[in-house]
Amino acid sequence: MTWQLLSPMKGLAVLIVVLALCTPICIQCFGQDISISFELTVPYDADTYDTFNKVEDDFGAGAVFPYKLLFVPTTDNICADDAGDSGATVSCESLAASDVGSCGMFCQSSFDQINTVLDDLSNIEAAGYTATGITTMAGTDRYITFDDYVSAAEHSIAGTATSFDSSIELLYKSSCQTNIDGTGGTGAGAGGTDTTDKVVCQSAVYQLDLDVDPFDEDGVKWLKKSRDIMDKYNKVPRAAHRDP
């Protein structure tokens, strides 16, 4: 057999036959999709696999692997158009439960810009999502407005808060990132001027639960498209984002 393969013509013929037999199998490699889906990382008969499928059916796979979207104003005067609103002052101070130096991005102008980003993300065809943040809450079919927070603050002060008022107050506490800003003063305790201000809602975080596995083909497509959208908004004075 070996001496026959050493013959150029016979060896070439054998090579052609082998390639012809292998081609239908090898060509399938070009059609293989790369995936890091969670379902491919555990045995199909494992309890973990069954649990994941049940959670996916009831809540969506994104509930297991949610994304965090952080909104940070690119300008210090994002709420300049809302300045002087007495209702805004009441709402801001009531939710902060103390004196504040600034309400940060806690205003309707900021809410509108956040909602614009969320609308763009919802137009991505690869997957849908459920968002939970300062303007969105499960069980509501509309965006929560700043007037809703003003009403909640007024009701809280009057002792007539409703369950909806209490729900969006919890939403505020879980979504808004409050920070203490210091401008370098010596501080009241040292005989100087205390220049430390409490900035309410200096940034806002949202949780996004996709209705597909974030690591399968559709989930990865959604992530890539969402990054393109975020890049667009990073170039204008609206909001910034951070991946988890």
Rosetta blueprint (number, residue, H / E / L):
1 M L
2 T H
3 W H
4 Q H
5 L H
6 L L
7 S L
8 P H
9 M H
10 K H
11 G H
12 L H
13 A H
14 V H
15 L H
16 I H
17 V H
18 V H
19 L H
20 A H
21 L H
22 C H
23 T H
24 P H
25 I H
26 C H
27 I H
28 Q H
29 C H
30 F H
31 G H
32 Q L
33 D L
34 I L
35 S L
36 I L
37 S L
38 F H
39 E H
40 L H
41 T L
42 V L
43 P L
44 Y L
45 D L
46 A L
47 D H
48 T H
49 Y H
50 D H
51 T H
52 F H
53 N H
54 K H
55 V H
56 E H
57 D H
58 D H
59 F H
60 G L
61 A H
62 G H
63 A H
64 V L
65 F L
66 P L
67 Y E
68 K E
69 L E
70 L E
71 F E
72 V L
73 P L
74 T L
75 T L
76 D L
77 N L
78 I L
79 C L
80 A H
81 D H
82 D H
83 A L
84 G L
85 D L
86 S H
87 G H
88 A H
89 T H
90 V H
91 S H
92 C H
93 E H
94 S H
95 L H
96 A H
97 A L
98 S L
99 D L
100 V L
101 G L
102 S E
103 C L
104 G L
105 M L
106 F L
107 C L
108 Q H
109 S H
110 S H
111 F H
112 D H
113 Q H
114 I H
115 N H
116 T H
117 V H
118 L H
119 D H
120 D H
121 L H
122 S H
123 N L
124 I L
125 E L
126 A L
127 A L
128 G L
129 Y E
130 T E
131 A E
132 T E
133 G E
134 I L
135 T L
136 T E
137 M L
138 A L
139 G L
140 T L
141 D L
142 R L
143 Y L
144 I L
145 T L
146 F H
147 D H
148 D H
149 Y H
150 V H
151 S H
152 A H
153 A H
154 E H
155 H H
156 S H
157 I H
158 A H
159 G L
160 T L
161 A L
162 T L
163 S H
164 F H
165 D H
166 S H
167 S H
168 I H
169 E H
170 L H
171 L H
172 Y H
173 K H
174 S H
175 S H
176 C E
177 Q E
178 T E
179 N E
180 I E
181 D E
182 G E
183 T L
184 G L
185 G L
186 T L
187 G L
188 A H
189 G H
190 A H
191 G L
192 G L
193 T L
194 D L
195 T L
196 T E
197 D E
198 K E
199 V E
200 V E
201 C E
202 Q E
203 S E
204 A E
205 V E
206 Y E
207 Q E
208 L E
209 D E
210 L E
211 D L
212 V L
213 D L
214 P L
215 F L
216 D L
217 E H
218 D H
219 G H
220 V H
221 K H
222 W H
223 L H
224 K H
225 K H
226 S H
227 R H
228 D H
229 I H
230 M H
231 D H
232 K H
233 Y H
234 N H
235 K L
236 V L
237 P L
238 R L
239 A L
240 A L
241 H L
242 R L
243 D L
244 P L
